[in-house]
Amino acid sequence: MEDVLVCIPGQRLCLCDKKHISGQGTYERQGYLYSQLAGLVKIIEKEDGVQLIEVHSTQDQGLVPQQGDLVTVQITIINQQFAKCAIKCIGDTVLSRPYRGILRKEDLRATEKDKIEVYKSVRPGDIVLARVLPITEAHTYHLTTAENELGVVTAHSEGGHQMVPISWTEMQCTKTLVKQHRKVAKVLPEKPKQIVT
């Protein structure tokens, strides 16, 4: 009976070299292979003696946010220094349970960082597109919206009505027409529009 290797996200598995290559559920960093998920390690022997290292999830959610990933989050709490949020999606994958994220004041915008006010960028309940920064502490993912394509994509006014973007820095309630400050995402279309000639 073969040994079953169980691993956790971020666990170093082996050297990444000509004999060991990254497969599903793994990633390479600084010459080593790491697990992307919690699950079982599977080693697939190739004909040329190369081993393909894979990790298969033991549960419905083994995907964890990685540095550089695009994530969709919902803002839960804000204060003067940061906004706490729940990571709901990684790329196009909806998570069965959210991860905790934090958007620090200085990571909200790329410019005029000394003038940033959290409540003028995001509010609780907002749906925000963000990017995962390098992981510095366990259990909390640091995020940034300091790119044009990142920021608030969906927001509701205090009365609970849908808001629409009217500029890079403001959204307006569709019912009361009240304006509120936000760090608005420049949402790009999925496919470029076809030009009819």
C-alpha positions as CSV (number, residue, x, y, z in Angstrom):
1,M,0.0,0.0,0.0
2,E,1.5,3.4,-1.0
3,D,1.9,6.2,1.5
4,V,-0.6,9.0,1.4
5,L,0.9,12.5,1.8
6,V,-1.4,15.1,3.1
7,C,-0.4,18.8,2.8
8,I,-1.7,22.3,3.7
9,P,-1.7,25.5,1.5
10,G,1.8,27.0,1.3
11,Q,3.6,23.8,2.4
12,R,6.9,23.2,0.6
13,L,6.8,19.8,-1.2
14,C,10.1,19.3,-2.9
15,L,12.8,20.9,-5.1
16,C,11.6,22.2,-8.5
17,D,14.1,20.8,-11.0
18,K,14.3,18.8,-14.2
19,K,13.1,15.7,-12.4
20,H,10.2,17.3,-10.5
21,I,7.7,19.7,-12.2
22,S,4.7,21.6,-11.0
23,G,1.3,20.2,-11.7
24,Q,-2.3,20.9,-10.7
25,G,-2.7,22.4,-7.2
26,T,1.0,23.4,-6.9
27,Y,3.2,26.4,-7.7
28,E,6.9,27.1,-8.0
29,R,8.8,29.7,-5.9
30,Q,12.5,30.2,-5.6
31,G,13.4,26.7,-6.8
32,Y,10.8,24.8,-4.7
33,L,7.3,23.4,-5.3
34,Y,4.6,24.4,-2.9
35,S,1.1,23.3,-2.4
36,Q,-1.7,25.7,-3.4
37,L,-4.4,23.7,-1.5
38,A,-5.1,21.5,1.4
39,G,-5.2,18.0,0.1
40,L,-3.4,14.9,-1.0
41,V,-0.1,14.9,-2.9
42,K,-0.1,12.9,-6.1
43,I,3.1,12.0,-7.9
44,I,2.7,11.1,-11.6
45,E,5.7,9.3,-13.1
46,K,6.3,10.4,-16.7
47,E,8.0,8.2,-19.3
48,D,11.3,10.2,-19.3
49,G,11.7,9.8,-15.5
50,V,10.2,13.2,-14.7
51,Q,7.8,13.3,-11.8
52,L,4.7,15.6,-12.1
53,I,3.7,16.8,-8.6
54,E,0.0,17.5,-8.1
55,V,-2.2,18.2,-5.1
56,H,-5.8,17.2,-5.1
57,S,-8.3,18.8,-2.7
58,T,-9.9,16.6,0.0
59,Q,-12.8,19.0,0.3
60,D,-14.9,21.3,-1.8
61,Q,-12.7,24.3,-1.1
62,G,-9.0,24.0,-1.3
63,L,-8.3,27.1,-3.3
64,V,-6.5,29.9,-1.4
65,P,-5.6,33.4,-2.5
66,Q,-2.1,33.7,-3.9
67,Q,0.0,36.8,-4.4
68,G,-1.1,38.7,-7.5
69,D,-4.6,37.0,-7.7
70,L,-7.5,39.1,-8.6
71,V,-10.2,38.8,-5.9
72,T,-13.8,40.0,-5.4
73,V,-14.4,41.1,-1.8
74,Q,-17.2,42.6,0.3
75,I,-16.3,45.4,2.7
76,T,-17.4,44.5,6.3
77,I,-15.8,47.1,8.6
78,I,-13.9,50.4,8.0
79,N,-11.9,52.7,10.3
80,Q,-9.5,55.5,9.6
81,Q,-6.5,53.2,8.9
82,F,-8.0,50.2,6.9
83,A,-11.1,48.4,5.7
84,K,-11.7,44.8,6.6
85,C,-13.3,42.6,4.0
86,A,-14.5,39.1,3.1
87,I,-12.9,37.5,0.0
88,K,-15.8,36.0,-1.9
89,C,-14.2,35.0,-5.2
90,I,-10.7,34.2,-6.5
91,G,-10.7,35.1,-10.2
92,D,-13.9,33.5,-11.6
93,T,-14.2,30.9,-8.8
94,V,-16.8,31.6,-6.1
95,L,-15.6,30.3,-2.7
96,S,-17.8,28.2,-0.5
97,R,-16.5,30.1,2.5
98,P,-14.9,33.5,2.5
99,Y,-11.3,34.4,3.5
100,R,-10.5,37.5,5.6
101,G,-8.8,40.3,3.8
102,I,-7.6,43.8,4.8
103,L,-7.2,46.9,2.6
104,R,-4.9,49.4,4.3
105,K,-5.3,53.1,3.7
106,E,-2.0,53.4,1.8
107,D,-3.0,50.5,-0.6
108,L,-6.3,52.1,-1.7
109,R,-4.8,54.4,-4.4
110,A,-1.6,54.7,-6.4
111,T,-1.4,58.5,-6.1
112,E,-1.8,61.1,-3.3
113,K,-1.4,58.4,-0.6
114,D,-1.1,61.0,2.1
115,K,-4.6,62.4,1.3
116,I,-6.5,59.1,1.2
117,E,-9.5,58.8,3.5
118,V,-10.9,55.2,3.9
119,Y,-14.5,56.3,4.1
120,K,-14.2,58.3,0.9
121,S,-12.9,55.2,-0.9
122,V,-15.0,52.2,0.4
123,R,-18.0,51.7,2.7
124,P,-19.3,48.6,4.4
125,G,-21.4,46.4,2.0
126,D,-19.4,47.6,-1.1
127,I,-18.3,44.9,-3.6
128,V,-14.7,45.6,-4.5
129,L,-12.2,44.2,-7.1
130,A,-8.8,43.9,-5.5
131,R,-5.4,42.3,-5.9
132,V,-3.6,40.1,-3.3
133,L,-0.3,41.5,-2.0
134,P,2.6,39.4,-0.8
135,I,1.4,37.4,2.2
136,T,3.0,38.7,5.5
137,E,0.8,37.2,8.2
138,A,-1.3,34.1,8.6
139,H,-5.1,34.1,8.3
140,T,-5.3,37.7,6.8
141,Y,-4.7,38.6,3.2
142,H,-3.4,42.1,2.5
143,L,-5.1,43.6,-0.6
144,T,-4.6,46.6,-2.9
145,T,-6.9,48.6,-5.2
146,A,-4.1,50.9,-6.4
147,E,-4.7,50.1,-10.1
148,N,-7.3,51.8,-12.4
149,E,-9.2,48.5,-13.0
150,L,-9.5,47.9,-9.2
151,G,-11.9,49.4,-6.7
152,V,-15.6,49.6,-6.0
153,V,-17.8,47.8,-8.6
154,T,-21.1,47.7,-6.8
155,A,-22.4,49.9,-4.0
156,H,-25.7,50.9,-2.4
157,S,-26.7,54.2,-0.8
158,E,-27.7,54.6,2.8
159,G,-31.3,54.1,1.7
160,G,-30.3,50.7,0.2
161,H,-30.6,51.8,-3.5
162,Q,-28.2,50.9,-6.2
163,M,-25.4,53.4,-6.9
164,V,-23.8,54.1,-10.3
165,P,-20.3,55.5,-11.0
166,I,-20.3,59.0,-12.3
167,S,-16.5,59.6,-12.1
168,W,-13.3,57.9,-10.8
169,T,-14.1,59.2,-7.3
170,E,-17.9,59.4,-7.0
171,M,-21.0,57.2,-7.3
172,Q,-24.6,58.4,-7.3
173,C,-27.8,56.9,-5.9
174,T,-30.2,56.0,-8.8
175,K,-33.2,56.9,-6.6
176,T,-32.2,60.0,-4.5
177,L,-29.4,61.2,-6.8
178,V,-27.2,61.7,-3.6
179,K,-23.5,61.5,-4.5
180,Q,-20.9,59.6,-2.3
181,H,-17.1,59.4,-2.6
182,R,-15.7,56.0,-3.7
183,K,-12.5,54.6,-5.3
184,V,-14.3,53.5,-8.5
185,A,-13.0,50.6,-10.5
186,K,-12.6,51.0,-14.3
187,V,-14.4,47.8,-15.2
188,L,-13.1,46.6,-18.6
189,P,-15.4,44.7,-20.9
190,E,-14.8,40.9,-21.2
191,K,-14.4,41.1,-25.0
192,P,-13.5,44.1,-27.1
193,K,-16.5,45.3,-29.1
194,Q,-16.4,44.4,-32.8
195,I,-16.1,47.3,-35.1
196,V,-18.6,47.1,-37.9
197,T,-17.1,48.3,-41.2
